[in-house]
């Protein structure tokens, strides 16, 4: 699936990070900080911590401003792919983890060299916010009338109201005919599964279905293979590949940023209500990767700073184009003390997007995390603890703002992303023992969300078959 082994590996990284930071972590949740620990730590450091974090945040923002004007795996087939969420985290259109072109109007009327657009367009009004209860729809399923209709009927008879549709999939393929010159030049949209994206979106809107365009961001085998100067390369200059033999685009390259943003804005122009960035991270197994790769990191940013800067730039342009921005993060990001070597820190990403979607699949947590021997057998407990930690991290941001206003006499009105987790609607047959995930298991996960006051969720199934009622 999205990631079969990464959480256990990352758990070790988290534990190491916590040990180094001196945090007081309960033994029943190895490597993870609970809500009570977060509050205790906050009280221990007091004003100095809050002030220090805000100073660091301001420093990062200032630095970024200077250049902002700069996860069972499935074989690929015509209806299902192996995906991001299946890479060991999500699985979908072979993998898991979208007419007129809309370009941001800048002060200097600058035009993206990747888009070919010559006329700036005015800012567009954002759609009405909805409490999304959605499902993943691969490009192949979205382009198959019979399969799509089955999912629409599911939405008609339930309270599901959102579809997450592939715009750029795990292979780096755009799922519809694009008008972006570089996409055409690289043939990234060759033989697309969706023949008329605008008509598809209009149909879904007529059914009051909120549309989210999923873009697999930095894991892009197509772009990195055909535009190798933008790829992650080894220190000897060769194309770097992950354990699955897939190449990635270099997350530090601004051309890669703009390529993804241009695709996002084109998708918005076709009618998507929201853009969801998946694989908005660096490859896992960071120590090994960092020994092998020579990044194009001219700004000398940390991985987390780079991910945050990209998302801030993307949100600004995509919001102006008339759509919201969301980001998928590893499930453990809700509880980790650092970026786990992949560049994802909750507090930074939650301030850079409108919605944050941790991939909280119980099957992807290792034995012992949250004090649970077999996480896959206990979906309610896993989801609830993850949400407790996620809420705590959002609360910390609000508390820092309140402190800044009351004590530091600063203005603070930082937007914090709404929490909208991915839930498991697939059976992890590789786990021993494992639980068959059907209607009851989905309901247990949703009950855990409700008990923590979280109303939104997304269901992940690698084959886009759902047991929701």
N, C-alpha and C positions, 0 to 999 in steps of 0.2 A: 504494500500500500504506500501511502505517502512516505513513511519512514519506519521500517521494521526494527531498526537497531539504534537509531540515533538518540532516542531519549535516554536509554541506559548509559550511553557514552556521554551525553551531555550532562547527565546527573552527576558524573564524576567531576566534570568541569565545574559545576555549580558548587559541589561540596568543597572543592579546592578554593574557589573564590570566596566562599563564606568563611573558610578557615583563615584565609589571609586577611579578611576584613574584620575579624574579631567579633562577628555577630553571634548572638546567643541563640542557637538553633536547637529546638527540642529534638531529642534522640529519635522520636517516633516519626519525624519527617526529615530524613537525612538529606542535607544539602538544600533544603528549602526553607524560606522564611515565612512563618505564619503571620496572620493579621496582628496577633498579640505581640509577636516579636517585632513587627514593624513599628508598632506604637511605642514599645519599650525603647527601641533604638532611637526613635524620634525624640522621645523625652530625654534620653541620655545625652544626645548631642545638642538638643535645644536650638537656641537661636543661631549658634554658629553653623550648624548643619544647614538650616534653611537658607541662611545668608550665603553660605558657601556654594550651595547648589544653584542659587539664583545668579551668583556671580559667574559660576562656570557656564551656566546657560546663556547669560548675556555675552560672555566671551565667545562661545561657540556660534551664537547668532551673528555677532559682529564679524567673525571670521568668514561665516558662510555668506554674509551679505556682499562681501567683496567679490564673490564669484557666482552669486545667484543669478547675476545678469549673465553668468556662465552655467514528501511522503509515500490480502493476497495480491502481488504484482500481476498485471495482466499484459499479455502480448498485444502489440498494436494491431488493430483491425479496423474495418470500416465503420464499426458502431461503438467500439470501446477502445480506450487507450490506457496506458499506464501513466500515472501522474505524480504531481507534486506531492499530493497528500499520500500517494502510493509509493512515491520515491522512498517512502518510509513514513509518509505522512498523509498524502491524499492520493486518490487514484481517479482517473477519469478518462478523458478522451484519449486513452492510450496511456495516460499517466495523470496524475494531478499532483493537482496542487493541492476586438469585438468591432452625402452626395456633395453635398457641398461641404467644403472643408472649413473648419472653424479654427481660426488662429488668434491667439492672444494679441490684443492691441497694446503695444508698448509705447512708452513715452517717445521713442524714436521711430515708431512704426517699423520696428525690425521684423524681419521675416525668417522663419526657420529655413535653413538651407536644405533640410531634408524634405520639407513639405511641398515646396514649389508654390506656396500661397503668396500672393502679392498684395492683397487688400486686407488690412486689419478689420476685424469685426468687433462690434460693441459687446460689452459684457452681457451675458445672458442670465435670466432669472433662474435661481435654483428651484428644482421641483419641491413639492410639499414633502416634508419628512414623513416616513411611514414606519410603523413597527414591523420590520421585515421578518417574515417567517418563510424561509426559502429553501430551495433545493438546487443542487448543481446539475447543469445541463451541458453536456459536451457539445462541441461544434457538430459532430456527426449526428447526434440525436436531435439537435436543434434543426438540422437540415433535412431530417427524415420526417415527412409529414405524419406518418402513422404513429411513430414513437413520440413525436411532439404532442400530438393530439391526446395521447394517453396521459401525458403529464398535465396538460391543460385540464383534462377531466378530473384529475386528482385534485388540482387546485380548486376546481368548481365545487367539489363536494366536501372540501375541508377548509380550514382557515389559512392554508398556504397562500401567500400573496406575492412571492418574489422568486425569480429565476436568475441564477448566476450562470451566465452563458460565456463560453470561451470566445474571446476576441483574438488573442494570440496564445496558442496552446503550448504544451510542454516541449514540443519539437521546434518551436519558434515560427510556426505557420500561422498566418493570419487566416481566419476562417471565412472570410468573404472577399469579394473583389475590392481591393483598395485603390485609391487614387493617389497615394503617396508615392512620389517618384522612386525613392530608395526601396520601398517595399516591392514595387514593380521591377526595378532593376535587379534585385536579389531573388526575384520570383518567390518571395515569401508567401504570396497569396495564390500560388499556382494550384489549380484544381481544388478550389475551396468547397467545403461541404455545405455552406449556406449560400444559396443562389441569389437571394434578395433580402439583405439584412434589414433594409428600411421597412419592407412589407412585413417581415417577421416581427419587428418591434411594434409596428402599428397594430398587428393582430393581438399581441400580448397586452398592449395598452388598452385595447377594446375590452379585454377581460379584466381590467384593473390589476394587471400583474406588473409589479415594480421590477425594472430590468437592471441587472448589474453585469457589467462587462468585465470578465476576468482576463487579466493580462499577466502571463508568466513573464517575469521581468528579466532578471539577470541570468537565469538558466535558459540560455537560448542557443541551442546547437546550430540552428540555421544561420543566424546572424554571425556567430563566432566562426563558422566554417567558411562563409562567403565574404566576410569582412574581417579577416584575421588580425588586422592591425587594431581592432577594437576588442579582441578576445583576451581571455586570461591566458598568459603564456608562461612557459617555464623560464627559469633563469638562463637556460641555454637557447631560448628563443622559439622553442617548439610549442605547438598548440597543447595546452594543458587539458586533461580530461579527468572527470571524477571517477569514483569506483564503478559507476555504471557505464563508463566509457563515453559520457556525454561532455561536450565542451560548454563552457560558459562565456558570456560576455563579461568584460572587466567592469565591475560595479563602480570603479573610480572614474571611468571615462565619461565625460559629459556628452559626447556624441551618442553613447548608449542611453543616457538619460533622455536626451531629446528624441531619439528614435522611438522610445516607448511612450513618451508624452505625446508625440505627434500621432501615433496610432490611437492613443486614448482619446485625443480631441476629435479625431475623425469619427471614432465610435460614438462619441457624444453627439456630434453633428447628425449622425444617423438616428439618434433618439434614445440612447442609453441614459438612464437616470443616475447611474453611479458607475465609477470605475474601481475595480478591485485589483490591487497589485499583489500578486502571489510571487513566491520566490524572490521577494524583495529583501534579499540577504546575501551573505557570502556562503560558500560551500561549508558543510560541516566537516568534522575532523580537522579543525583549524590548524593545529600544530603542524601536521603533515603538509597541509596545503600551503601554509606560510613559508615552510622550508623550500617548497618547490616553485612557488610562483613569484614573478616579478611584477608587482602591480604598477599601474600608471598613476601613482598617488602624488601628483604634483603639489597638492595642497597640504600634504602631510596630515591628513585627517585620520582619526581612528575609524574603524569599520562602522561603529555606531554613529559617529558624526556624519559619515558619508551617507548612510541609509537615511538618516534624519534630514539632511540637506536635500537629497533627491526628493523625498516625500513632500517637504515643504514647497519646493519648486513646483512639483506636480500638482499639489492641491491648489496652489495659487492659479495656475493656468487652467486647470480643469474646472475649478469652481467658477472662474470667469467665463468659461465656455458653457456653463449651465448644468454641471453635474457634481455630485459628491464624490469623495475619495475614501477608499477603505484599504486596509492592508491586512494580509494574512500573516500570522506569526506562529512560531512553534508553540505548542501547548505549554511547555515549561517556562515560557517567557513570563507567564502570569506570576511565577513564583521565584524565578532566578534573581540573583543579586547582581549579575553582570550580563554581558552580551553573549556569553557562551561561545565566543569566538566567531559568531556568525553575523554580528552587527545589529542584533535586535535587542534593544532595551525598552521595556514597556513604557517607562516615563517619557522617553524621547519620542517614540512612535505615536503614543497616545496624544501628544501635543501637535503632531504633524499631519494627522488625518482626521476625517469626520467619524469614521467607524473603525474599530479594531477587532479583528476576528482571530482569536487564538484557536488553533487546531487541537481541541481538547478531546482526542479520541482515546478512550480508556485503554484500548489495546496497545497504545504507543507509550504507555508509562511502564517503567521497570518495577519489578517486585520491591516493595519496601517504601516507595515514594508515598508520601502522605500517610505512612504507617499502614499501608494496604498491601497484603501479601500478594494478591492476584488482582491487579487493577481491572483487567478485562472482565472479571466476574462481578465487579462492583461499580457499575456505571454511575449510580447516584452519588456515592461517596466521592469518586474522582471528580466529577463535574462540580459538585458543591464546593469542595476545597479549592479547586482552581478558581472558581468565581469569587470566593472569599478573598483570595490573594489578589485577584485582578481588581476588585473593588477597592481593596486597601491601597493599592498603588495609585489608583485614580484619586482617592481621598488625600493621599500625601501631596499630590499636586495642588489640590484645592487649599490644603492647610498651608502650604508654602506661600500661596497667593495671599491668603488672609494675613499671614505673618508679615509679608512684604508691605501690605497696606497699613497695618496697625503699628508696626514697629519701625520699619525702614522708611516709612513715608513714601513708598513707591506705588505707582499704579500697576495693578496686576489683574489682567482679565484674560488669562490664557484659556483657549478652548481645549477641552478634554474630550477625546473620542468616546462615543457610545460603545458599550461592550456588546458584541454580537458574535458569539462563538460558533465554530463548526462542531457539529455533533456526529457521532458514529452511527451510520445506518448500513454497515457492512459487517460481515463475520470474519474475524481474523483467524483463519484456519491454521496459520503457522504458529499460533500461541498454544502452549500446552500447560495447563488446561485452558480452553477458551469457551466463550459463551456465544451461542447463536443470537445474533442481534436482529430482532424483529420488532413488532409493534410495542411489546411490553418494555423492551430495553430503550427504545426511543422515548417512550413516555417517562421512564425513570430519569433519563437525562433532562428532559424538559421540566420535570417536577423539581429537580435540583436547581434549575435556573429560576423557576418561580419562587422557590423558597428563599432565594437571594435577591428577589426583586428584579430579575432580568427577564425581559419580555421577548427579546429578539433572538433568533437562532438561524443557522443554516445547516441542512442535512447533507452529508457527503456519502455518496454511493458510487463506486468506480464504474458501475454499469448503468447508472442512472435509473435503477429500480428501487422504489421506496416502499416502506411498510407503514407509512404514516396514515393515521386515521383521525 
